[in-house]
Amino acid sequence: MNKGDLIDKIAKDAKITKAAAGDALNAFMGAVQESLSKGQKVTLVGFGTFSVTRRKARTGRNPQTGKEIKIEAKNVAKFKAGSDLSAHAAKAKIK
């Protein structure tokens, strides 16, 4: 499912226009991004938690040349699935 498919699903289930569903989804994503940029967590009980963590600087390897490279420290976004989402994922039929 991509963003367009998700907007279609939200619009259908909530009985709203696709434009309104797109605005709602964009507002949600913007709110999450804004909170993460401030270092805050976003917790949706049963669904999951978005957070930011610091990844340490480390030495890596260029896969084409084998040469060692320095990878700088950086902040990365994380998502930890909640119990309801994990339960649904466990029932997924994967081909």
PEGI-V112978 format. One record per residue. N is the residue number from 1. SS is DSSP state (helix for helix, strand for strand, loop for the rest). PSI is psi in whole degrees, -180 to 180 (none if undefined). Layout:
n->N ss->SS psi->PSI
n->N ss->SS psi->PSI
This chain:
n->1 ss->loop psi->132
n->2 ss->loop psi->-177
n->3 ss->helix psi->-42
n->4 ss->helix psi->-43
n->5 ss->helix psi->-40
n->6 ss->helix psi->-42
n->7 ss->helix psi->-43
n->8 ss->helix psi->-45
n->9 ss->helix psi->-44
n->10 ss->helix psi->-45
n->11 ss->helix psi->-44
n->12 ss->helix psi->-50
n->13 ss->helix psi->-36
n->14 ss->helix psi->-5
n->15 ss->loop psi->50
n->16 ss->loop psi->171
n->17 ss->loop psi->160
n->18 ss->helix psi->-34
n->19 ss->helix psi->-44
n->20 ss->helix psi->-40
n->21 ss->helix psi->-41
n->22 ss->helix psi->-42
n->23 ss->helix psi->-42
n->24 ss->helix psi->-44
n->25 ss->helix psi->-43
n->26 ss->helix psi->-38
n->27 ss->helix psi->-42
n->28 ss->helix psi->-49
n->29 ss->helix psi->-38
n->30 ss->helix psi->-41
n->31 ss->helix psi->-41
n->32 ss->helix psi->-47
n->33 ss->helix psi->-43
n->34 ss->helix psi->-44
n->35 ss->helix psi->-44
n->36 ss->helix psi->-37
n->37 ss->helix psi->-22
n->38 ss->loop psi->1
n->39 ss->loop psi->13
n->40 ss->loop psi->155
n->41 ss->loop psi->153
n->42 ss->strand psi->114
n->43 ss->strand psi->125
n->44 ss->strand psi->103
n->45 ss->loop psi->129
n->46 ss->loop psi->-28
n->47 ss->loop psi->-55
n->48 ss->strand psi->-177
n->49 ss->strand psi->128
n->50 ss->strand psi->137
n->51 ss->strand psi->171
n->52 ss->strand psi->138
n->53 ss->strand psi->158
n->54 ss->strand psi->126
n->55 ss->strand psi->127
n->56 ss->loop psi->157
n->57 ss->loop psi->147
n->58 ss->strand psi->170
n->59 ss->strand psi->130
n->60 ss->strand psi->-170
n->61 ss->strand psi->133
n->62 ss->loop psi->119
n->63 ss->loop psi->-23
n->64 ss->loop psi->-39
n->65 ss->loop psi->-20
n->66 ss->loop psi->-1
n->67 ss->loop psi->141
n->68 ss->strand psi->142
n->69 ss->strand psi->153
n->70 ss->strand psi->130
n->71 ss->strand psi->121
n->72 ss->loop psi->157
n->73 ss->loop psi->148
n->74 ss->strand psi->163
n->75 ss->strand psi->140
n->76 ss->strand psi->147
n->77 ss->strand psi->143
n->78 ss->strand psi->153
n->79 ss->strand psi->128
n->80 ss->strand psi->119
n->81 ss->strand psi->142
n->82 ss->loop psi->178
n->83 ss->helix psi->-43
n->84 ss->helix psi->-44
n->85 ss->helix psi->-42
n->86 ss->helix psi->-39
n->87 ss->helix psi->-40
n->88 ss->helix psi->-39
n->89 ss->helix psi->-34
n->90 ss->helix psi->-25
n->91 ss->loop psi->-2
n->92 ss->loop psi->142
n->93 ss->loop psi->108
n->94 ss->loop psi->133
n->95 ss->loop psi->none
